[in-house]
């Protein structure tokens, strides 16, 4: 089994230097890409079935294809790596950022070349201190080696790359909010259209891609779309995926596995199953804003289309496990507290609705719940549905809530009936 | 006015962006590094440097977790309170802080040593519960040995 994304990463997680990266075949993808036309690089990525690893699962090649190209295109154009990883339960990009930053940098240069970008930013969350230091050093190494700056490897292509360290807010991970944040404005989302590909940061064509997505690009260019597709166990998605598991499993962690590896295999073989004395009750398959799956769903292949068919989303692919000794209502209160707090306040259904949801769940946990509260909560899942808000934050918050109401109905009713949380 | 040192730390980054206001996070962080937090005066100094109205900069400053508009202690503790850490017992950490330092979220200890804040997912879910003290990430934090950990921060 091939693991292109993590093959260089050493136990202990020391940074792979430019010298080590190059010795392992690094920057060969860039050399090859610079001999291709930008359109051919785009075509290779499109053919590979690479889909966005930030959670939306949109075809990366297709996303790039909306950028205006050629002599009449507006400049400067921008390529941004979204390294604002803050989805609760998600810890995959940190590994790539800290341990193999040159893989990301090479992926960014190739991707920038494919859309004829002039400037690239790494948009990094503040809390990733180690990643900030290592990226800074690695970008400097890449400049010194001629992989960045003017006339990269004598190709005539020029790219500047900068690290932007943000000050911490979940909202900044949303693509259009990130653009506002980078411009020095409050990170509210923007309405679309116009889409960032034509009018993004500072009104210029912009592509925002997730870290893991970009790390795949050098390998696709190097070894081809057919090879990339062959890594996957699913037909609709190419490549491998960084899967994770946290909660009361025996070995919480992160594993690079073929895209489409069944959830059961991840949780039982790789995470070692549940800890002694605990039973599995539910799983958020891809971070806080995905719907609960239960025991009966565990054979679902973890790819974008299959997880959607099973009633949830692949999201970031890092599973959060709910065990039978943890209160599902309490867990939902924790999740909805997060979403209510992180709402940017721009649109009413989100800031007002999520506060209501949080308060109702808190009341249930405190033993003040009423039977009609369950209907109130159900109503809110409709009010927070896609189409009612500018961005995906509120619809994302509704996903664990509506699936929680479905799967853990009895637990909600016990809170109301007993007038207290049965777990306390 | 921003101090010479504050300016020196950020002026080198001006060319990253097409206008000055885009440097506002860096400017606020520089003020915070040198003055401990962003006071009204610090905010006004940064706004002047950035060619921004104070009210506009305030709107940005208050948006972020990591820009402090009130004084903080010598060390800032950020306890991850997101879902994986909640499952693995971050509430016990909170109780321990209340017992040991007599502070809750948002408080600074009376000796000015620690400020305690909740923080969204620190991306260490496989080693929950996690927290940061200043710039250091600590994972698999055991409430029983919290005192030993805190002793490293005087």
HADDOCK unambig.tbl for C-alpha pairs under 7 A between the chains (distance, minus, plus):
assign (segid A and resid 86 and name CA) (segid B and resid 121 and name CA) 5.89 0.50 0.50
assign (segid A and resid 86 and name CA) (segid B and resid 123 and name CA) 6.93 0.50 0.50
assign (segid A and resid 87 and name CA) (segid B and resid 121 and name CA) 6.89 0.50 0.50
assign (segid A and resid 88 and name CA) (segid B and resid 82 and name CA) 5.80 0.50 0.50
assign (segid A and resid 88 and name CA) (segid B and resid 83 and name CA) 6.16 0.50 0.50
assign (segid A and resid 88 and name CA) (segid B and resid 121 and name CA) 5.03 0.50 0.50
assign (segid A and resid 89 and name CA) (segid B and resid 83 and name CA) 6.58 0.50 0.50
assign (segid A and resid 89 and name CA) (segid B and resid 84 and name CA) 5.78 0.50 0.50
assign (segid A and resid 89 and name CA) (segid B and resid 121 and name CA) 6.97 0.50 0.50
assign (segid A and resid 89 and name CA) (segid B and resid 125 and name CA) 5.73 0.50 0.50
assign (segid A and resid 90 and name CA) (segid B and resid 123 and name CA) 5.82 0.50 0.50
assign (segid A and resid 90 and name CA) (segid B and resid 125 and name CA) 6.94 0.50 0.50
assign (segid A and resid 91 and name CA) (segid B and resid 123 and name CA) 4.33 0.50 0.50
assign (segid A and resid 91 and name CA) (segid B and resid 124 and name CA) 5.98 0.50 0.50
assign (segid A and resid 91 and name CA) (segid B and resid 125 and name CA) 6.52 0.50 0.50
assign (segid A and resid 127 and name CA) (segid B and resid 122 and name CA) 6.80 0.50 0.50
assign (segid A and resid 129 and name CA) (segid B and resid 135 and name CA) 6.62 0.50 0.50
assign (segid A and resid 162 and name CA) (segid B and resid 16 and name CA) 6.78 0.50 0.50
assign (segid A and resid 166 and name CA) (segid B and resid 25 and name CA) 6.81 0.50 0.50
assign (segid A and resid 167 and name CA) (segid B and resid 25 and name CA) 6.88 0.50 0.50
assign (segid A and resid 167 and name CA) (segid B and resid 64 and name CA) 5.62 0.50 0.50
assign (segid A and resid 167 and name CA) (segid B and resid 65 and name CA) 6.56 0.50 0.50
assign (segid A and resid 167 and name CA) (segid B and resid 66 and name CA) 5.13 0.50 0.50
assign (segid A and resid 167 and name CA) (segid B and resid 67 and name CA) 6.71 0.50 0.50
assign (segid A and resid 168 and name CA) (segid B and resid 64 and name CA) 5.53 0.50 0.50
assign (segid A and resid 168 and name CA) (segid B and resid 65 and name CA) 5.40 0.50 0.50
assign (segid A and resid 168 and name CA) (segid B and resid 66 and name CA) 5.90 0.50 0.50
assign (segid A and resid 169 and name CA) (segid B and resid 64 and name CA) 5.62 0.50 0.50
assign (segid A and resid 169 and name CA) (segid B and resid 65 and name CA) 6.30 0.50 0.50
assign (segid A and resid 182 and name CA) (segid B and resid 22 and name CA) 6.31 0.50 0.50
assign (segid A and resid 183 and name CA) (segid B and resid 22 and name CA) 4.62 0.50 0.50
assign (segid A and resid 184 and name CA) (segid B and resid 21 and name CA) 5.61 0.50 0.50
assign (segid A and resid 184 and name CA) (segid B and resid 22 and name CA) 4.17 0.50 0.50
assign (segid A and resid 184 and name CA) (segid B and resid 23 and name CA) 6.60 0.50 0.50
assign (segid A and resid 184 and name CA) (segid B and resid 24 and name CA) 5.75 0.50 0.50
assign (segid A and resid 184 and name CA) (segid B and resid 25 and name CA) 6.95 0.50 0.50
assign (segid A and resid 185 and name CA) (segid B and resid 60 and name CA) 5.99 0.50 0.50
assign (segid A and resid 186 and name CA) (segid B and resid 59 and name CA) 6.49 0.50 0.50
assign (segid A and resid 186 and name CA) (segid B and resid 60 and name CA) 4.94 0.50 0.50
assign (segid A and resid 186 and name CA) (segid B and resid 63 and name CA) 6.55 0.50 0.50
assign (segid A and resid 245 and name CA) (segid B and resid 126 and name CA) 6.95 0.50 0.50
assign (segid A and resid 246 and name CA) (segid B and resid 84 and name CA) 6.27 0.50 0.50
assign (segid A and resid 246 and name CA) (segid B and resid 125 and name CA) 5.79 0.50 0.50
assign (segid A and resid 246 and name CA) (segid B and resid 126 and name CA) 5.19 0.50 0.50
assign (segid A and resid 247 and name CA) (segid B and resid 84 and name CA) 5.68 0.50 0.50
assign (segid A and resid 247 and name CA) (segid B and resid 87 and name CA) 6.30 0.50 0.50
assign (segid A and resid 247 and name CA) (segid B and resid 88 and name CA) 6.58 0.50 0.50
assign (segid A and resid 252 and name CA) (segid B and resid 126 and name CA) 4.76 0.50 0.50
assign (segid A and resid 253 and name CA) (segid B and resid 126 and name CA) 5.12 0.50 0.50
assign (segid A and resid 320 and name CA) (segid B and resid 84 and name CA) 6.64 0.50 0.50
assign (segid A and resid 326 and name CA) (segid B and resid 87 and name CA) 6.94 0.50 0.50
assign (segid A and resid 331 and name CA) (segid B and resid 83 and name CA) 6.91 0.50 0.50
assign (segid A and resid 334 and name CA) (segid B and resid 82 and name CA) 6.96 0.50 0.50
assign (segid A and resid 334 and name CA) (segid B and resid 83 and name CA) 6.31 0.50 0.50
assign (segid A and resid 335 and name CA) (segid B and resid 83 and name CA) 6.33 0.50 0.50
